[in-house]
Amino acid sequence: MRMVLGLAGLAAGIYLPSAIATLTKMASKEHWGKVISIHELAPNLAFLAAPLLADLFVPNFGWKGLLFGLGSSSMALGAGYYFFSTTDDSCGQAPDLASIVPLLKNFVFWVMVLLFSMGITGTLGIYNMLPLYMVSEHGFAPEKANSILALSRVATLIFALVGGAAADRFGPRRTLTVVLLVTGFITILLGMAPATLIPLMVFLQPVLAVGFFPAGFALLSRLMPQGSRNIVVSFTVPLAFVIGGGVIPAIIGVMGDHGHLGLGMSFAGSFIMSGSLISFLFLKKEG
């Protein structure tokens, strides 16, 4: 299981740099926000579908049956794209020392890693910890917590598109600043809310959070020439996932072990909210 999960992660890691490079090559710069926002419907739809698929398939087919169905669908879609896609398949810049060292010395690159960490915290990081928070801290039944969590992601499908349009209309830096400010504030409230308000907070928290990624990827693509976009995405997203999808949820969990799970949520909200100041101060020229 550990080996196969590792291989699945390696395969998934290849996808995103190739996808963003392909999308930004297909569309003109003024439409990048909207194009990437359509692409970002996929992870938001996955957030919605995952708990529903688990509730639907696992009792009838078991968890192995669910994974078999997902894997088969992935293989079929990959084969379909290979045989029927008409997208330009030219190669990007190969990752080598000549391309990596200047990137690692680029201050703006590390700013974007930090901002993506905050964006991932606001979506995946909080999402992963919400079932534990709702069940352990506020006494929700697991089935009810899963249902609320799934339904809360319906509105994100719309706001992912709104975020892309906002990035094209107002600029990605301004969009990032507002998204991180509001998302962080609502996440802080989520950590302090009583049980009666938790469903409302769970619905509100991801609504603007999903607007980060169309603006974030559009800005990341602006910062680098076309040939090296695959490299910058390859380095930015994994580093950000380590922080936003690993370190921050782990900190929330440790605080929960000491009876302060709500405080851990508010800590994550403060972390996200600080990104609005970082974006405003250090990305003036790029936005």
Contacts in CASP RR format, 6 or more apart in sequence:
PFRMAT RR
TARGET T0000
AUTHOR 0000-0000-0000
METHOD contacts of the structure
MODEL  1
MRMVLGLAGLAAGIYLPSAIATLTKMASKEHWGKVISIHELAPNLAFLAA
PLLADLFVPNFGWKGLLFGLGSSSMALGAGYYFFSTTDDSCGQAPDLASI
VPLLKNFVFWVMVLLFSMGITGTLGIYNMLPLYMVSEHGFAPEKANSILA
LSRVATLIFALVGGAAADRFGPRRTLTVVLLVTGFITILLGMAPATLIPL
MVFLQPVLAVGFFPAGFALLSRLMPQGSRNIVVSFTVPLAFVIGGGVIPA
IIGVMGDHGHLGLGMSFAGSFIMSGSLISFLFLKKEG
13 234 0 8 1.000
13 238 0 8 1.000
16 233 0 8 1.000
16 237 0 8 1.000
17 229 0 8 1.000
17 230 0 8 1.000
17 231 0 8 1.000
17 233 0 8 1.000
17 234 0 8 1.000
17 237 0 8 1.000
18 230 0 8 1.000
19 39 0 8 1.000
20 36 0 8 1.000
20 217 0 8 1.000
20 220 0 8 1.000
20 221 0 8 1.000
20 229 0 8 1.000
20 230 0 8 1.000
20 233 0 8 1.000
21 92 0 8 1.000
21 226 0 8 1.000
21 227 0 8 1.000
21 229 0 8 1.000
21 230 0 8 1.000
21 233 0 8 1.000
22 87 0 8 1.000
23 32 0 8 1.000
23 35 0 8 1.000
23 36 0 8 1.000
23 39 0 8 1.000
24 32 0 8 1.000
24 35 0 8 1.000
24 36 0 8 1.000
24 221 0 8 1.000
24 226 0 8 1.000
24 229 0 8 1.000
25 87 0 8 1.000
25 88 0 8 1.000
25 226 0 8 1.000
26 35 0 8 1.000
26 87 0 8 1.000
26 88 0 8 1.000
27 35 0 8 1.000
29 222 0 8 1.000
30 168 0 8 1.000
31 168 0 8 1.000
32 167 0 8 1.000
32 168 0 8 1.000
32 217 0 8 1.000
32 218 0 8 1.000
32 221 0 8 1.000
32 222 0 8 1.000
33 163 0 8 1.000
33 164 0 8 1.000
33 165 0 8 1.000
33 167 0 8 1.000
33 168 0 8 1.000
33 172 0 8 1.000
33 214 0 8 1.000
33 215 0 8 1.000
33 217 0 8 1.000
33 218 0 8 1.000
34 161 0 8 1.000
34 164 0 8 1.000
34 165 0 8 1.000
34 168 0 8 1.000
34 214 0 8 1.000
36 164 0 8 1.000
36 213 0 8 1.000
36 214 0 8 1.000
36 217 0 8 1.000
36 218 0 8 1.000
37 160 0 8 1.000
37 161 0 8 1.000
37 162 0 8 1.000
37 163 0 8 1.000
37 164 0 8 1.000
37 165 0 8 1.000
37 167 0 8 1.000
37 211 0 8 1.000
37 213 0 8 1.000
37 214 0 8 1.000
38 161 0 8 1.000
40 160 0 8 1.000
40 210 0 8 1.000
40 211 0 8 1.000
40 213 0 8 1.000
40 214 0 8 1.000
41 157 0 8 1.000
41 160 0 8 1.000
41 161 0 8 1.000
43 123 0 8 1.000
43 213 0 8 1.000
44 153 0 8 1.000
44 156 0 8 1.000
44 157 0 8 1.000
44 160 0 8 1.000
44 210 0 8 1.000
45 153 0 8 1.000
45 157 0 8 1.000
47 123 0 8 1.000
47 127 0 8 1.000
47 150 0 8 1.000
47 153 0 8 1.000
47 156 0 8 1.000
47 206 0 8 1.000
48 150 0 8 1.000
48 153 0 8 1.000
48 154 0 8 1.000
48 156 0 8 1.000
48 157 0 8 1.000
49 150 0 8 1.000
50 150 0 8 1.000
51 146 0 8 1.000
51 147 0 8 1.000
51 149 0 8 1.000
51 150 0 8 1.000
52 150 0 8 1.000
53 66 0 8 1.000
54 66 0 8 1.000
54 146 0 8 1.000
55 143 0 8 1.000
55 146 0 8 1.000
55 147 0 8 1.000
57 65 0 8 1.000
57 66 0 8 1.000
58 66 0 8 1.000
92 227 0 8 1.000
92 228 0 8 1.000
92 229 0 8 1.000
92 230 0 8 1.000
93 99 0 8 1.000
93 227 0 8 1.000
93 228 0 8 1.000
93 230 0 8 1.000
93 231 0 8 1.000
95 231 0 8 1.000
95 234 0 8 1.000
99 228 0 8 1.000
99 231 0 8 1.000
100 231 0 8 1.000
100 235 0 8 1.000
103 109 0 8 1.000
103 228 0 8 1.000
103 231 0 8 1.000
103 232 0 8 1.000
103 235 0 8 1.000
104 235 0 8 1.000
107 282 0 8 1.000
108 223 0 8 1.000
108 282 0 8 1.000
108 283 0 8 1.000
108 286 0 8 1.000
109 223 0 8 1.000
109 232 0 8 1.000
109 235 0 8 1.000
109 236 0 8 1.000
111 278 0 8 1.000
111 282 0 8 1.000
111 283 0 8 1.000
112 216 0 8 1.000
112 219 0 8 1.000
112 220 0 8 1.000
112 223 0 8 1.000
112 236 0 8 1.000
113 235 0 8 1.000
113 236 0 8 1.000
113 239 0 8 1.000
113 240 0 8 1.000
113 243 0 8 1.000
114 240 0 8 1.000
114 243 0 8 1.000
114 275 0 8 1.000
114 278 0 8 1.000
115 176 0 8 1.000
115 180 0 8 1.000
115 216 0 8 1.000
115 275 0 8 1.000
115 278 0 8 1.000
115 279 0 8 1.000
116 216 0 8 1.000
116 236 0 8 1.000
116 237 0 8 1.000
116 239 0 8 1.000
116 240 0 8 1.000
117 239 0 8 1.000
117 240 0 8 1.000
117 243 0 8 1.000
117 244 0 8 1.000
117 248 0 8 1.000
118 180 0 8 1.000
118 212 0 8 1.000
118 244 0 8 1.000
118 271 0 8 1.000
118 272 0 8 1.000
118 274 0 8 1.000
118 275 0 8 1.000
119 180 0 8 1.000
119 183 0 8 1.000
119 209 0 8 1.000
119 212 0 8 1.000
119 213 0 8 1.000
119 240 0 8 1.000
119 244 0 8 1.000
119 272 0 8 1.000
120 240 0 8 1.000
120 241 0 8 1.000
120 243 0 8 1.000
120 244 0 8 1.000
120 245 0 8 1.000
121 243 0 8 1.000
121 244 0 8 1.000
121 245 0 8 1.000
121 248 0 8 1.000
121 268 0 8 1.000
121 269 0 8 1.000
121 271 0 8 1.000
121 272 0 8 1.000
122 183 0 8 1.000
122 184 0 8 1.000
122 187 0 8 1.000
122 205 0 8 1.000
122 206 0 8 1.000
122 209 0 8 1.000
122 212 0 8 1.000
122 244 0 8 1.000
122 268 0 8 1.000
122 269 0 8 1.000
122 272 0 8 1.000
123 206 0 8 1.000
123 209 0 8 1.000
123 210 0 8 1.000
123 212 0 8 1.000
123 213 0 8 1.000
124 241 0 8 1.000
124 244 0 8 1.000
124 245 0 8 1.000
125 244 0 8 1.000
125 245 0 8 1.000
125 246 0 8 1.000
125 248 0 8 1.000
125 249 0 8 1.000
125 268 0 8 1.000
126 187 0 8 1.000
126 190 0 8 1.000
126 205 0 8 1.000
126 206 0 8 1.000
126 209 0 8 1.000
126 265 0 8 1.000
126 268 0 8 1.000
127 149 0 8 1.000
127 206 0 8 1.000
128 245 0 8 1.000
128 249 0 8 1.000
129 249 0 8 1.000
129 252 0 8 1.000
129 253 0 8 1.000
129 265 0 8 1.000
130 145 0 8 1.000
130 149 0 8 1.000
130 202 0 8 1.000
131 142 0 8 1.000
131 145 0 8 1.000
131 146 0 8 1.000
131 149 0 8 1.000
132 253 0 8 1.000
132 261 0 8 1.000
133 191 0 8 1.000
133 261 0 8 1.000
133 262 0 8 1.000
133 265 0 8 1.000
134 140 0 8 1.000
134 145 0 8 1.000
134 148 0 8 1.000
134 149 0 8 1.000
134 198 0 8 1.000
134 202 0 8 1.000
135 141 0 8 1.000
135 142 0 8 1.000
135 145 0 8 1.000
136 256 0 8 1.000
136 261 0 8 1.000
137 261 0 8 1.000
137 262 0 8 1.000
138 195 0 8 1.000
138 198 0 8 1.000
139 195 0 8 1.000
140 148 0 8 1.000
140 195 0 8 1.000
140 198 0 8 1.000
148 199 0 8 1.000
148 202 0 8 1.000
148 203 0 8 1.000
149 202 0 8 1.000
151 203 0 8 1.000
152 202 0 8 1.000
152 203 0 8 1.000
152 205 0 8 1.000
152 206 0 8 1.000
153 206 0 8 1.000
155 203 0 8 1.000
155 206 0 8 1.000
155 207 0 8 1.000
156 206 0 8 1.000
156 207 0 8 1.000
156 209 0 8 1.000
156 210 0 8 1.000
159 207 0 8 1.000
159 208 0 8 1.000
159 210 0 8 1.000
159 211 0 8 1.000
160 210 0 8 1.000
160 211 0 8 1.000
160 213 0 8 1.000
160 214 0 8 1.000
162 211 0 8 1.000
163 175 0 8 1.000
163 179 0 8 1.000
163 210 0 8 1.000
163 211 0 8 1.000
163 214 0 8 1.000
163 215 0 8 1.000
164 175 0 8 1.000
164 211 0 8 1.000
164 214 0 8 1.000
164 215 0 8 1.000
164 218 0 8 1.000
166 175 0 8 1.000
166 211 0 8 1.000
166 215 0 8 1.000
167 175 0 8 1.000
167 214 0 8 1.000
167 215 0 8 1.000
167 216 0 8 1.000
167 218 0 8 1.000
167 219 0 8 1.000
168 218 0 8 1.000
171 215 0 8 1.000
171 287 0 8 1.000
172 215 0 8 1.000
172 216 0 8 1.000
172 218 0 8 1.000
172 219 0 8 1.000
172 222 0 8 1.000
172 286 0 8 1.000
172 287 0 8 1.000
173 215 0 8 1.000
173 219 0 8 1.000
173 279 0 8 1.000
173 280 0 8 1.000
173 283 0 8 1.000
173 284 0 8 1.000
173 286 0 8 1.000
173 287 0 8 1.000
174 287 0 8 1.000
175 211 0 8 1.000
175 215 0 8 1.000
176 212 0 8 1.000
176 215 0 8 1.000
176 216 0 8 1.000
176 219 0 8 1.000
176 275 0 8 1.000
176 276 0 8 1.000
176 279 0 8 1.000
176 283 0 8 1.000
177 275 0 8 1.000
177 276 0 8 1.000
177 279 0 8 1.000
177 280 0 8 1.000
178 208 0 8 1.000
178 276 0 8 1.000
179 208 0 8 1.000
179 209 0 8 1.000
179 211 0 8 1.000
179 212 0 8 1.000
179 215 0 8 1.000
180 212 0 8 1.000
180 272 0 8 1.000
180 273 0 8 1.000
180 274 0 8 1.000
180 275 0 8 1.000
180 276 0 8 1.000
180 279 0 8 1.000
181 273 0 8 1.000
181 275 0 8 1.000
181 276 0 8 1.000
182 208 0 8 1.000
183 205 0 8 1.000
183 208 0 8 1.000
183 209 0 8 1.000
183 212 0 8 1.000
183 269 0 8 1.000
183 272 0 8 1.000
183 273 0 8 1.000
184 269 0 8 1.000
184 270 0 8 1.000
184 272 0 8 1.000
184 273 0 8 1.000
185 269 0 8 1.000
185 273 0 8 1.000
186 201 0 8 1.000
186 204 0 8 1.000
186 205 0 8 1.000
186 208 0 8 1.000
187 205 0 8 1.000
187 265 0 8 1.000
187 266 0 8 1.000
187 268 0 8 1.000
187 269 0 8 1.000
187 272 0 8 1.000
187 273 0 8 1.000
188 265 0 8 1.000
188 266 0 8 1.000
188 269 0 8 1.000
188 270 0 8 1.000
188 273 0 8 1.000
189 201 0 8 1.000
190 198 0 8 1.000
190 201 0 8 1.000
190 202 0 8 1.000
190 205 0 8 1.000
190 265 0 8 1.000
190 266 0 8 1.000
191 201 0 8 1.000
191 262 0 8 1.000
191 263 0 8 1.000
191 264 0 8 1.000
191 265 0 8 1.000
191 266 0 8 1.000
192 262 0 8 1.000
192 266 0 8 1.000
193 200 0 8 1.000
193 201 0 8 1.000
217 233 0 8 1.000
219 283 0 8 1.000
219 286 0 8 1.000
219 287 0 8 1.000
220 229 0 8 1.000
220 232 0 8 1.000
220 233 0 8 1.000
220 236 0 8 1.000
221 229 0 8 1.000
222 286 0 8 1.000
222 287 0 8 1.000
223 232 0 8 1.000
223 286 0 8 1.000
224 231 0 8 1.000
224 232 0 8 1.000
248 268 0 8 1.000
248 271 0 8 1.000
251 264 0 8 1.000
251 267 0 8 1.000
251 268 0 8 1.000
252 261 0 8 1.000
252 264 0 8 1.000
252 265 0 8 1.000
252 267 0 8 1.000
252 268 0 8 1.000
253 261 0 8 1.000
253 264 0 8 1.000
255 261 0 8 1.000
255 262 0 8 1.000
255 263 0 8 1.000
255 264 0 8 1.000
255 267 0 8 1.000
256 262 0 8 1.000
256 264 0 8 1.000
END
